[in-house]
Every structure is written in C-alpha cells, then in structure tokens.
Amino acid sequence: MNNYRKFIPQMEPWFGEEESIALNNYMKSGGWITEFKKTLEFENMICEYTGAKNCIVVNNGTVSLTLSALACGIKNGDEVIVPNYTMIATPNSIKLFGASPIFVDVEPETLCLDIKLVERAITHKTKAIMLVYANGRYPKSGIEAFIKLAQKYNLIIIEDSAQAMGSFYPNGNHIGTMGTVGSFSFSTPKIISTGQGGAIITDDDVISYKIRKLKDFGRSAGGLDIHDSIGYNFKFTDLQAVVGIEQMKKLNWRVNRKKEIYKYYREKLKDITKVKFFEQDIENTTPWFIDVLVENRENLINHLKNNNIGTRIMYPPINKQKAYQLPGEYPVSNLVGEKGLWLPSSSQLTNNEIDYICDQINEFYKNY
C-alpha cells in the first residue's frame, strides 16, 4: 500500500478561473467565435514576448510546420533533414505534401540535431533543416553553427520550437527567432495551452504574407472570395485566443516554476546513479518536461504507477516506428527509446509531491 492517495499525473493542463471568466465575457459580447480581434491580440502578445516581427496562429503545431515549409518554397520531392528523436509530427508535417524527411541522429547531451551528422546527410535534394529544440534545449554546437552550415549549402532553417516557449539562446534571442521561421505548439501538455493550436513567427514579411494566405483558402484579403493562389483552412478561433491571452499572462510565472521544479528534481535525485539527466542551460531555457534516462525502465514505471505516480515513455526512434520502417541505426535515438522517461512535470506540481516521487524512485533503486 502507498501512503499517497492523490494520483500525480505525468502532465495536466492548468486552466483557471481567469480563462473561465474571459470566455464567459467573450460569449456575452456577441463575438463570432471565428478568428478576429482576439486572435490578433494573442498574436501580438506572442510577438512581444518572443521579439518576432510577425506571428500567425493556426489550428495546431503540425500545421504550423507544414505551412512554414510551404511558405519557404519546399515542394514535393524535396528533402528536409529532421532528427530521428522527435515527436512524429515533425516529419509528418512535410510528408503531408510529399517532401521527404531525412532522419539524422541527435546529440547525447541535448537530444538536438548533431551538426556533424547533419552535414553528412545533405544532398542536392536537401532544401531545409528542421531544427527541433528537445525539451526547450538548443544544440550544443549552437544555433550560429547551424546558420553558418545553412548558408554554406543554401538551406532554410525551420525552427521546430514546439517545446521551447519560454526558452532563449545565450545571446538573449528567443528560440525560434533566428531561423527563417519558428513554430510553436499550444497543445494540452505545453507550458501554455489553447487545447490545440500552433503559431509561426518570422521576421520575413513576404513569408508571413504567404502563410496568412495559405491558412485562409488563398484569399487575396480576409472575407473576400477572390483567390490568388491555392490555400487551405487552417485558421484559429477567437475562443482559443481568449484562452491563450489568459495563458500568456501566466507564462512568466510558469517559466520560473518549471525551472524550480527541474532544479528540485536534480537535487533530490543527484545521488541515484541509475537516473541520468540531459544537459540543460537552466538559466536560459525552460524544461517542458522532466526527461531522464533510467535503468530497468518498465519495472520503475510499474512501481511508480502502483504508488499513484504517472510517467510517460519518451519518443522512440522514428525510423523504427511502423509508420516509417526505414533502415539505419541511430545510437542516441535508440538509447532514448530504451531508457527515456518523462517524470511528472506539471507547472502546478508541488515540492511535497516531488519529494514523494523522488522518495519512491529512491526506494525502487534500493532494491534494484
């Protein structure tokens, strides 16, 4: 029998009274629900927070990557380099229109793309690098090195920053602002959420204009049924924006709390050699989840579950998933697939709960 009655989920959303009141007020105001002034307000808040010139919100983070690639001129048959460790939405976003994801292994310290392996994978068909910031981390080689590599081969950098809202480079720029485009996700587990939703940021006005047309049927202007190009319906809603606005007001607090949670976990688990953390620049970046490599993972998961603690297995190597089934061995991705585990990571997690979680991990490894 465990002595902690409340189940601690690996992650849960955090919507409060502020969102409820704001939604109620919006519905009373006679808003049309579809994207309009509240969506623009939400976009402007993201621009202000990240320092980006333009922000376009869309219906989810996968679509934000798809539209980013299309607006940058990537076409059917082109190759895009992506990490073999990432959420499967990354490669799926370009498979949607016939481009080919080329998988490359990641750095063992950060789980971001290994730049040496990226250069080896470049061919005459390569048009872009999709740089994913695993758990808000930037590559150890640095963004400047990737920019230099992209310039050398005339490639586009698309920054998949889905897990990096609230994370910055050491130079002070928000992650997602140094490539051609940056993409964020607001799905339920993210540091702020609108249920589903995504955002694209860019300083390129031409690309921004293309994205706005692509997400709105290719219209020449909003509300007009005059179409200059092919487009789709990937629009946001003001209902989501109302929630997003209230969530943005809480972002700074959540960034600070996520960092506190990470540091508390590291202190509590520092003497357990069977649990290994990845490198995290905690001064500049914000952990989305608490991610670790663990020994005897399945039994640890079961032990924690039996003691009312939820966990989640980290992404397996994409090339080995049934959806892709591609040859090749990627040692770091394989290792994460075997030993990677996300511990409880909600912003509302208390220190007392972390104490209990870490005590249970310690108890398990005493008998390992």
Secondary structure as UniProt FT lines:
FT   HELIX           17..28
FT   TURN            29..30
FT   HELIX           37..50
FT   STRAND          54..58
FT   HELIX           61..71
FT   TURN            72..73
FT   TURN            76..77
FT   STRAND          79..83
FT   HELIX           89..95
FT   TURN            96..98
FT   STRAND          100..104
FT   TURN            108..110
FT   HELIX           115..121
FT   TURN            124..125
FT   STRAND          126..132
FT   HELIX           134..136
FT   TURN            140..141
FT   HELIX           143..153
FT   STRAND          156..160
FT   TURN            162..163
FT   TURN            165..166
FT   TURN            170..171
FT   TURN            175..176
FT   STRAND          181..185
FT   TURN            188..189
FT   STRAND          198..202
FT   HELIX           205..214
FT   TURN            217..218
FT   TURN            222..223
FT   HELIX           238..249
FT   HELIX           251..269
FT   TURN            270..271
FT   TURN            273..274
FT   STRAND          275..277
FT   TURN            282..284
FT   STRAND          290..294
FT   HELIX           297..306
FT   TURN            307..308
FT   STRAND          312..313
FT   HELIX           318..320
FT   TURN            322..324
FT   HELIX           331..339
FT   STRAND          340..343
FT   TURN            347..348
FT   HELIX           351..366
//
